[in-house]
Amino acid sequence: MPTLGIDLGTTKTAVVLYDPETPDASGWARSREHHAARPAAPGFAEQDAGKIYDSVLQLLAEFPRKELARVEAVGLTGQMHSVLLGRDDEVSPIATWQDKRASIAGHLEEFRQKSGLPLADGFGAVTLAELARQGELDRWDYAATPAGWLAMRLTGNPAAAVTDPTFAASWGIFSQETNDWAWEKAAALGIPAQLLPKVVPSGSVAGYTRALPGIPEGVPVLAPFGDNQASVLGTARELERELFLTLGTGAQLSFVISPEQAATLTLPPAAELRPFLGGKMLAVTAPLCGGRAWAWLGNVVNGILCSLGIEPLPEKMLLDRLDELAFDADPAANLEVAPHFLGERHAPSEFGSIRGITLENFTLPNLADALAAGIVRNLADVFPHELYRNHIRVVGSGNCVRYCRSIQREIERQFELPLELRSVREEAAVGAAKLALSSISRAS
């Protein structure tokens, strides 16, 4: 009973043909950069939805037709927080989670006060509120996440403009008490109620395939599932006993908690509770700068070399060498790096720093070691460490975890748990396909 999982990421699209009978449980996996970024004003982050859709078709064309013909359901996931607008066959640019137009206009604090919510730049509701303030919502019929819009394209059904709680929560105006939009908050932000997609339970069918190359007609397409939650589902073996840590461009630490735990947890500003499956929640912290912080050090070193008239080193070679140097650091160096180089959602003006510099300790080995520690500390220290005690391992994903031994060492040291790297490729797409499989299995 193979299912298809499609992940619309910020930089790439991934498609997985998932068959639980294959040895690694991921089956066929394909991905490609979609190059959908659009030229935009400083601080604006926009993408072309059409280019992302084209990348899906290109990836599907790489699969054997006979395998696609066996697909029994399609699961969708993708970048959270992002939003686009549509009317008939016209669609706006996607405003992604990296968009900061509300702060640039000086309106973010106003939106927080009007709604009484801890909104942040890039949240769908913030983008919509800013567009409402500019009078740019009137001509549109619906708002959707990129993955929600894809569901409409795959089914040919405008009524498929739905969202599930995992995506709705990422827009910032979702009520977990009612499991629906916080309508009064949306109205306070000037967001018309008719624009917001219908909220349906996770795993619901949004529609059925129509004229999708290689896929039989009438195959159920599920309402999209948030990429954070899908990645957890795609890598988990013991869901409630594992911590899930990802270091891509950004960073995420996630773990499942019960509603009872959630009710007693006092959340720090850098953390949030996100809807999951079966009434459970994900406790999440998601710093904006994760693997990109490690790349920053390589850029600094190459910048110094260029300034001295020395040929820069290839990026991968340089980052691998910095990783090796971290193991030569002086344990008594006492350097501390806070890698908030992109600010943070809860504190946009909080930027990176290096503390404890002396005349002797500011060396590349010490700096690399301190940066690795800081990247992991930015995740591990957000929650009280007693929350980690009933867990048996950290499940790592993302290239910065897979290939950086100094990061791996810090994860095991700071969490006091073993790190395990799973062989699953395209974790979020696999998670979407797994959810599709479980949904149609329950239906049958």
DRENTI-309325 format. One record per residue (C-alpha): residue number from 1; residue in three letters; chain; x, y, z. Coordinates in nm, 2 decimals. Last residue first. Layout:
! residues N
   n res chain      u      v      w
 NUM ALA     A      X      Y      Z
...
//
This chain:
! residues 444
   n res chain      u      v      w
 444 SER     A  -1.05   0.10   0.53
 443 ALA     A  -1.07   0.45   0.67
 442 ARG     A  -0.81   0.37   0.94
 441 SER     A  -0.57   0.24   0.68
 440 ILE     A  -0.64   0.55   0.47
 439 SER     A  -0.53   0.77   0.75
 438 SER     A  -0.23   0.56   0.86
 437 LEU     A  -0.09   0.56   0.51
 436 ALA     A  -0.14   0.93   0.46
 435 LEU     A   0.03   1.00   0.80
 434 LYS     A   0.32   0.79   0.69
 433 ALA     A   0.34   0.98   0.35
 432 ALA     A   0.36   1.31   0.54
 431 GLY     A   0.62   1.18   0.77
 430 VAL     A   0.83   1.05   0.48
 429 ALA     A   0.81   1.39   0.32
 428 ALA     A   0.93   1.55   0.64
 427 GLU     A   1.22   1.30   0.68
 426 GLU     A   1.36   1.35   0.33
 425 ARG     A   1.59   1.04   0.37
 424 VAL     A   1.56   0.81   0.66
 423 SER     A   1.90   0.67   0.77
 422 ARG     A   1.86   0.78   1.13
 421 LEU     A   2.13   0.95   1.33
 420 GLU     A   2.13   0.86   1.69
 419 LEU     A   2.27   1.07   1.97
 418 PRO     A   2.31   0.92   2.32
 417 LEU     A   2.18   1.12   2.61
 416 GLU     A   2.34   1.36   2.86
 415 PHE     A   2.16   1.65   2.68
 414 GLN     A   2.46   1.88   2.69
 413 ARG     A   2.74   1.62   2.64
 412 GLU     A   2.56   1.41   2.38
 411 ILE     A   2.46   1.72   2.17
 410 GLU     A   2.81   1.87   2.22
 409 ARG     A   2.98   1.57   2.08
 408 GLN     A   2.75   1.57   1.77
 407 ILE     A   2.82   1.93   1.71
 406 SER     A   3.20   1.87   1.73
 405 ARG     A   3.15   1.57   1.49
 404 CYS     A   2.99   1.79   1.22
 403 TYR     A   2.86   1.58   0.93
 402 ARG     A   2.52   1.44   1.03
 401 VAL     A   2.43   1.72   1.27
 400 CYS     A   2.51   2.01   1.03
 399 ASN     A   2.35   1.81   0.75
 398 GLY     A   2.01   1.79   0.91
 397 SER     A   1.88   1.52   1.14
 396 GLY     A   1.95   1.40   1.50
 395 VAL     A   1.74   1.17   1.72
 394 VAL     A   1.83   1.23   2.08
 393 ARG     A   1.80   0.93   2.30
 392 ILE     A   1.63   0.76   2.60
 391 HIS     A   1.39   1.02   2.72
 390 ASN     A   1.24   1.02   3.07
 389 ARG     A   1.50   1.27   3.19
 388 TYR     A   1.46   1.53   2.91
 387 LEU     A   1.19   1.74   3.09
 386 GLU     A   1.42   1.76   3.39
 385 HIS     A   1.65   1.97   3.18
 384 PRO     A   1.42   2.27   3.21
 383 PHE     A   1.36   2.39   2.85
 382 VAL     A   1.55   2.66   2.65
 381 ASP     A   1.89   2.53   2.76
 380 ALA     A   1.92   2.25   2.51
 379 LEU     A   1.84   2.45   2.19
 378 ASN     A   2.07   2.76   2.21
 377 ARG     A   2.31   2.54   2.40
 376 VAL     A   2.35   2.33   2.09
 375 ILE     A   2.46   2.62   1.87
 374 GLY     A   2.66   2.77   2.16
 373 ALA     A   2.87   2.45   2.22
 372 ALA     A   2.95   2.43   1.85
 371 LEU     A   3.05   2.80   1.85
 370 ALA     A   3.27   2.75   2.16
 369 ASP     A   3.45   2.46   1.99
 368 ALA     A   3.51   2.66   1.67
 367 LEU     A   3.63   2.96   1.86
 366 ASN     A   3.87   2.76   2.08
 365 PRO     A   4.02   2.58   1.78
 364 LEU     A   4.03   2.91   1.58
 363 THR     A   4.21   3.10   1.86
 362 PHE     A   4.09   3.38   2.08
 361 ASN     A   4.22   3.24   2.41
 360 GLU     A   4.55   3.43   2.47
 359 LEU     A   4.48   3.80   2.48
 358 THR     A   4.14   3.73   2.64
 357 ILE     A   3.79   3.69   2.50
 356 GLY     A   3.52   3.59   2.75
 355 ARG     A   3.21   3.66   2.54
 354 ILE     A   3.13   3.63   2.18
 353 SER     A   2.79   3.78   2.07
 352 GLY     A   2.50   3.72   1.83
 351 PHE     A   2.19   3.93   1.80
 350 GLU     A   1.88   4.00   2.00
 349 SER     A   1.68   4.27   1.82
 348 PRO     A   1.42   4.03   1.69
 347 ALA     A   1.35   3.88   2.04
 346 HIS     A   1.07   3.62   2.03
 345 ARG     A   1.14   3.54   1.66
 344 GLU     A   1.51   3.55   1.72
 343 GLY     A   1.79   3.77   1.57
 342 LEU     A   1.97   3.64   1.26
 341 PHE     A   2.31   3.60   1.42
 340 HIS     A   2.17   3.47   1.75
 339 PRO     A   2.47   3.24   1.78
 338 ALA     A   2.57   3.31   2.15
 337 VAL     A   2.94   3.22   2.16
 336 GLU     A   3.12   3.16   2.49
 335 LEU     A   3.49   3.14   2.53
 334 ASN     A   3.61   2.99   2.86
 333 ALA     A   3.95   2.88   2.73
 332 ALA     A   4.00   2.62   3.00
 331 PRO     A   3.92   2.32   2.79
 330 ASP     A   4.17   2.44   2.53
 329 ALA     A   4.04   2.35   2.19
 328 ASP     A   4.20   2.08   1.98
 327 PHE     A   3.87   1.90   1.91
 326 ALA     A   3.73   2.21   1.76
 325 LEU     A   4.01   2.20   1.51
 324 GLU     A   3.86   1.90   1.34
 323 ASP     A   3.53   2.08   1.29
 322 LEU     A   3.71   2.38   1.15
 321 ARG     A   3.88   2.15   0.90
 320 ASP     A   3.55   2.01   0.79
 319 LEU     A   3.41   2.36   0.75
 318 LEU     A   3.72   2.46   0.54
 317 MET     A   3.70   2.16   0.31
 316 LYS     A   3.33   2.21   0.26
 315 GLU     A   3.36   2.58   0.18
 314 PRO     A   3.66   2.55  -0.06
 313 LEU     A   3.94   2.77   0.08
 312 PRO     A   3.98   3.14   0.00
 311 GLU     A   4.30   3.25  -0.19
 310 ILE     A   4.51   3.48   0.02
 309 GLY     A   4.52   3.86  -0.04
 308 LEU     A   4.50   3.94   0.33
 307 SER     A   4.14   4.06   0.30
 306 CYS     A   4.06   3.74   0.11
 305 LEU     A   4.20   3.53   0.39
 304 ILE     A   3.99   3.72   0.65
 303 GLY     A   3.68   3.67   0.45
 302 ASN     A   3.75   3.30   0.42
 301 VAL     A   3.77   3.28   0.80
 300 VAL     A   3.45   3.47   0.85
 299 ASN     A   3.26   3.27   0.59
 298 GLY     A   3.37   2.95   0.75
 297 LEU     A   3.25   3.08   1.09
 296 TRP     A   2.91   3.18   0.93
 295 ALA     A   2.87   2.82   0.80
 294 TRP     A   2.84   2.71   1.16
 293 ALA     A   2.58   2.97   1.23
 292 ARG     A   2.39   2.86   0.92
 291 GLY     A   2.36   2.52   1.07
 290 GLY     A   2.13   2.68   1.34
 289 CYS     A   2.03   3.04   1.31
 288 LEU     A   1.65   3.11   1.34
 287 PRO     A   1.62   2.94   1.67
 286 ALA     A   1.33   2.69   1.68
 285 THR     A   1.22   2.57   2.03
 284 VAL     A   0.94   2.32   2.03
 283 ALA     A   0.72   2.13   2.28
 282 LEU     A   0.50   1.92   2.05
 281 MET     A   0.15   1.85   2.17
 280 LYS     A  -0.08   1.55   2.21
 279 GLY     A  -0.45   1.53   2.12
 278 GLY     A  -0.39   1.22   1.91
 277 LEU     A  -0.16   1.39   1.67
 276 PHE     A   0.04   1.71   1.72
 275 PRO     A  -0.05   2.07   1.79
 274 ARG     A   0.25   2.31   1.87
 273 LEU     A   0.36   2.43   2.21
 272 GLU     A   0.61   2.72   2.20
 271 ALA     A   0.96   2.80   2.32
 270 ALA     A   1.19   3.10   2.31
 269 PRO     A   0.98   3.31   2.55
 268 PRO     A   1.00   3.04   2.82
 267 LEU     A   0.69   2.82   2.86
 266 THR     A   0.56   2.74   3.20
 265 LEU     A   0.45   2.37   3.17
 264 THR     A   0.17   2.25   3.39
 263 ALA     A  -0.10   2.24   3.13
 262 ALA     A   0.14   2.10   2.87
 261 GLN     A   0.22   1.80   3.09
 260 GLU     A  -0.14   1.72   3.12
 259 PRO     A  -0.20   1.76   2.75
 258 SER     A   0.08   1.50   2.70
 257 ILE     A   0.43   1.59   2.56
 256 VAL     A   0.61   1.51   2.24
 255 PHE     A   0.95   1.64   2.18
 254 SER     A   1.10   1.90   1.95
 253 LEU     A   1.43   2.08   1.91
 252 GLN     A   1.47   2.29   1.60
 251 ALA     A   1.74   2.47   1.41
 250 GLY     A   1.78   2.71   1.12
 249 THR     A   1.97   2.65   0.80
 248 GLY     A   1.95   2.28   0.88
 247 LEU     A   2.01   2.15   1.23
 246 THR     A   1.74   1.92   1.35
 245 LEU     A   1.69   1.78   1.70
 244 PHE     A   1.42   1.53   1.79
 243 LEU     A   1.41   1.41   2.15
 242 GLU     A   1.29   1.05   2.19
 241 ARG     A   1.08   0.86   2.45
 240 GLU     A   0.73   0.97   2.33
 239 LEU     A   0.77   0.87   1.97
 238 GLU     A   0.97   0.55   2.01
 237 ARG     A   1.07   0.49   1.65
 236 ALA     A   1.04   0.85   1.52
 235 THR     A   1.21   0.98   1.20
 234 GLY     A   0.91   1.05   0.97
 233 LEU     A   0.67   1.14   1.25
 232 VAL     A   0.92   1.40   1.39
 231 SER     A   0.98   1.54   1.04
 230 ALA     A   0.60   1.56   0.98
 229 GLN     A   0.55   1.76   1.30
 228 ASN     A   0.81   2.02   1.20
 227 ASP     A   0.68   2.01   0.84
 226 GLY     A   0.32   2.09   0.94
 225 PHE     A   0.06   1.85   0.79
 224 PRO     A  -0.12   1.92   0.47
 223 ALA     A  -0.48   1.81   0.43
 222 LEU     A  -0.47   1.47   0.27
 221 VAL     A  -0.51   1.39  -0.10
 220 PRO     A  -0.72   1.09  -0.17
 219 VAL     A  -0.66   0.91  -0.51
 218 GLY     A  -0.95   0.98  -0.75
 217 GLU     A  -0.75   0.98  -1.07
 216 PRO     A  -0.44   0.76  -1.08
 215 ILE     A  -0.11   0.94  -1.04
 214 GLY     A   0.14   0.95  -1.33
 213 PRO     A   0.07   1.31  -1.43
 212 LEU     A  -0.20   1.47  -1.20
 211 ALA     A  -0.52   1.52  -1.39
 210 ARG     A  -0.74   1.50  -1.08
 209 THR     A  -0.64   1.37  -0.74
 208 TYR     A  -0.90   1.36  -0.47
 207 GLY     A  -0.99   1.61  -0.20
 206 ALA     A  -0.88   1.75   0.14
 205 VAL     A  -0.89   1.41   0.32
 204 SER     A  -0.84   1.46   0.69
 203 GLY     A  -0.51   1.34   0.85
 202 SER     A  -0.49   1.63   1.09
 201 PRO     A  -0.85   1.75   1.18
 200 VAL     A  -0.99   2.03   0.96
 199 VAL     A  -0.96   2.41   0.98
 198 LYS     A  -1.14   2.59   0.69
 197 PRO     A  -0.91   2.83   0.51
 196 LEU     A  -0.91   3.20   0.62
 195 LEU     A  -1.01   3.45   0.36
 194 GLN     A  -1.38   3.46   0.46
 193 ALA     A  -1.29   3.58   0.81
 192 PRO     A  -1.14   3.90   0.68
 191 ILE     A  -0.81   3.99   0.85
 190 GLY     A  -0.82   4.33   1.00
 189 LEU     A  -0.59   4.24   1.29
 188 ALA     A  -0.87   4.28   1.55
 187 ALA     A  -1.08   4.05   1.32
 186 ALA     A  -0.82   3.78   1.33
 185 LYS     A  -0.81   3.80   1.71
 184 GLU     A  -1.19   3.78   1.74
 183 TRP     A  -1.19   3.47   1.51
 182 ALA     A  -0.93   3.27   1.70
 181 TRP     A  -0.92   3.01   1.42
 180 ASP     A  -1.03   2.67   1.52
 179 ASN     A  -0.94   2.39   1.76
 178 THR     A  -1.16   2.56   2.02
 177 GLU     A  -0.91   2.55   2.31
 176 GLN     A  -0.61   2.54   2.08
 175 SER     A  -0.71   2.87   1.93
 174 PHE     A  -0.52   2.96   1.61
 173 ILE     A  -0.41   3.31   1.54
 172 GLY     A  -0.03   3.27   1.50
 171 TRP     A   0.00   3.15   1.14
 170 SER     A   0.19   2.84   1.27
 169 ALA     A  -0.11   2.73   1.46
 168 ALA     A  -0.31   2.69   1.14
 167 PHE     A  -0.04   2.46   1.00
 166 THR     A  -0.04   2.21   1.28
 165 PRO     A  -0.42   2.26   1.33
 164 ASP     A  -0.51   2.14   0.98
 163 THR     A  -0.57   2.37   0.68
 162 VAL     A  -0.83   2.37   0.41
 161 ALA     A  -0.86   2.53   0.07
 160 ALA     A  -0.98   2.20  -0.09
 159 ALA     A  -1.30   2.38  -0.18
 158 PRO     A  -1.10   2.53  -0.47
 157 ASN     A  -1.09   2.18  -0.62
 156 GLY     A  -0.85   2.08  -0.90
 155 THR     A  -0.73   1.81  -0.67
 154 LEU     A  -0.36   1.85  -0.71
 153 ARG     A  -0.38   2.22  -0.75
 152 MET     A  -0.60   2.27  -0.44
 151 ALA     A  -0.37   2.05  -0.24
 150 LEU     A  -0.08   2.26  -0.36
 149 TRP     A  -0.25   2.57  -0.22
 148 GLY     A  -0.26   2.40   0.12
 147 ALA     A   0.11   2.32   0.08
 146 PRO     A   0.19   2.69   0.01
 145 THR     A  -0.03   2.79   0.30
 144 ALA     A  -0.35   2.95   0.20
 143 ALA     A  -0.55   3.27   0.19
 142 TYR     A  -0.87   3.30  -0.01
 141 ASP     A  -1.08   3.52  -0.24
 140 TRP     A  -0.84   3.81  -0.30
 139 ARG     A  -0.93   4.16  -0.43
 138 ASP     A  -0.98   4.32  -0.08
 137 LEU     A  -0.66   4.20   0.08
 136 GLU     A  -0.42   4.48  -0.03
 135 GLY     A  -0.55   4.77   0.17
 134 GLN     A  -0.20   4.84   0.32
 133 ARG     A  -0.32   4.77   0.67
 132 ALA     A  -0.47   4.44   0.54
 131 LEU     A  -0.14   4.35   0.38
 130 GLU     A   0.03   4.41   0.72
 129 ALA     A  -0.24   4.20   0.90
 128 LEU     A  -0.20   3.92   0.64
 127 THR     A   0.18   3.91   0.69
 126 VAL     A   0.13   3.90   1.07
 125 ALA     A  -0.14   3.63   1.04
 124 GLY     A   0.09   3.42   0.83
 123 PHE     A   0.37   3.44   1.08
 122 GLY     A   0.69   3.58   0.91
 121 ASP     A   0.76   3.84   1.18
 120 ALA     A   0.64   3.73   1.52
 119 LEU     A   0.31   3.73   1.71
 118 PRO     A   0.30   3.69   2.09
 117 LEU     A  -0.08   3.74   2.10
 116 GLY     A  -0.29   4.02   2.26
 115 SER     A  -0.44   4.08   1.91
 114 LYS     A  -0.43   4.46   1.90
 113 GLN     A  -0.11   4.48   2.11
 112 ARG     A   0.08   4.22   1.91
 111 PHE     A  -0.03   4.38   1.59
 110 GLU     A   0.09   4.73   1.71
 109 GLU     A   0.43   4.57   1.81
 108 LEU     A   0.47   4.44   1.46
 107 HIS     A   0.37   4.77   1.29
 106 GLY     A   0.70   4.95   1.23
 105 ALA     A   0.69   4.91   0.85
 104 ILE     A   1.01   4.72   0.86
 103 SER     A   0.88   4.51   1.14
 102 ALA     A   0.57   4.42   0.94
 101 ARG     A   0.77   4.35   0.63
 100 LYS     A   0.99   4.09   0.80
  99 ASP     A   0.95   3.78   0.57
  98 GLN     A   1.16   3.48   0.67
  97 TRP     A   0.84   3.26   0.72
  96 THR     A   0.76   3.31   0.36
  95 ALA     A   0.54   3.55   0.17
  94 ILE     A   0.43   3.34  -0.13
  93 PRO     A   0.37   3.56  -0.43
  92 SER     A   0.00   3.61  -0.52
  91 VAL     A  -0.21   3.36  -0.71
  90 GLU     A  -0.44   3.41  -1.01
  89 ASP     A  -0.65   3.12  -1.15
  88 ASP     A  -0.97   3.21  -0.96
  87 ARG     A  -0.85   3.43  -0.67
  86 GLY     A  -0.56   3.35  -0.45
  85 LEU     A  -0.34   3.47  -0.16
  84 LEU     A  -0.02   3.32  -0.02
  83 VAL     A   0.11   3.24   0.33
  82 SER     A   0.42   3.11   0.51
  81 HIS     A   0.41   3.02   0.88
  80 MET     A   0.51   2.65   0.80
  79 GLN     A   0.72   2.53   0.51
  78 GLY     A   0.60   2.21   0.38
  77 THR     A   0.38   1.90   0.41
  76 LEU     A   0.15   1.69   0.19
  75 GLY     A   0.04   1.33   0.20
  74 VAL     A  -0.09   1.16  -0.11
  73 ALA     A  -0.29   0.83  -0.10
  72 GLU     A  -0.31   0.50  -0.28
  71 VAL     A  -0.01   0.51  -0.51
  70 ARG     A   0.03   0.20  -0.73
  69 ALA     A   0.03   0.40  -1.06
  68 LEU     A   0.33   0.60  -0.93
  67 GLU     A   0.53   0.27  -0.93
  66 LYS     A   0.43   0.18  -1.28
  65 ARG     A   0.52   0.53  -1.40
  64 PRO     A   0.87   0.50  -1.27
  63 PHE     A   0.96   0.81  -1.08
  62 GLU     A   1.16   1.10  -1.23
  61 ALA     A   0.85   1.26  -1.38
  60 LEU     A   0.72   1.31  -1.02
  59 LEU     A   1.02   1.53  -0.95
  58 GLN     A   0.96   1.76  -1.24
  57 LEU     A   0.59   1.79  -1.15
  56 VAL     A   0.68   1.89  -0.80
  55 SER     A   0.94   2.14  -0.93
  54 ASP     A   0.67   2.30  -1.15
  53 TYR     A   0.45   2.35  -0.84
  52 ILE     A   0.74   2.53  -0.67
  51 LYS     A   0.80   2.75  -0.98
  50 GLY     A   0.43   2.84  -0.99
  49 ALA     A   0.43   2.94  -0.62
  48 ASP     A   0.69   3.21  -0.69
  47 GLN     A   0.86   3.30  -0.36
  46 GLU     A   0.88   3.61  -0.14
  45 ALA     A   1.09   3.73   0.15
  44 PHE     A   1.07   4.10   0.22
  43 GLY     A   1.34   4.25   0.44
  42 PRO     A   1.49   4.45   0.16
  41 ALA     A   1.24   4.48  -0.13
  40 ALA     A   1.18   4.17  -0.34
  39 PRO     A   1.34   3.97  -0.62
  38 ARG     A   1.16   3.63  -0.61
  37 ALA     A   1.28   3.31  -0.46
  36 ALA     A   1.14   3.00  -0.64
  35 HIS     A   1.47   2.83  -0.72
  34 HIS     A   1.30   2.49  -0.66
  33 GLU     A   1.60   2.30  -0.53
  32 ARG     A   1.56   1.94  -0.60
  31 SER     A   1.45   1.62  -0.42
  30 ARG     A   1.38   1.26  -0.49
  29 ALA     A   1.31   0.97  -0.25
  28 TRP     A   1.20   0.61  -0.35
  27 GLY     A   1.14   0.39  -0.06
  26 SER     A   1.15   0.55   0.29
  25 ALA     A   1.08   0.25   0.52
  24 ASP     A   1.46   0.16   0.53
  23 PRO     A   1.40  -0.21   0.44
  22 THR     A   1.10  -0.15   0.21
  21 GLU     A   0.77  -0.30   0.33
  20 PRO     A   0.64   0.03   0.47
  19 ASP     A   0.63   0.17   0.11
  18 TYR     A   0.68   0.54   0.08
  17 LEU     A   0.72   0.71  -0.26
  16 VAL     A   0.90   1.03  -0.14
  15 VAL     A   0.89   1.37  -0.31
  14 ALA     A   1.11   1.66  -0.19
  13 THR     A   1.10   2.03  -0.29
  12 LYS     A   1.39   2.26  -0.21
  11 THR     A   1.48   2.60  -0.07
  10 THR     A   1.20   2.68   0.18
   9 GLY     A   1.06   2.33   0.17
   8 LEU     A   0.75   2.20  -0.01
   7 ASP     A   0.74   1.84   0.11
   6 ILE     A   0.55   1.58  -0.09
   5 GLY     A   0.47   1.23   0.05
   4 LEU     A   0.33   0.96  -0.18
   3 THR     A   0.17   0.64  -0.05
   2 PRO     A   0.25   0.27  -0.11
   1 MET     A   0.00   0.00   0.00
//
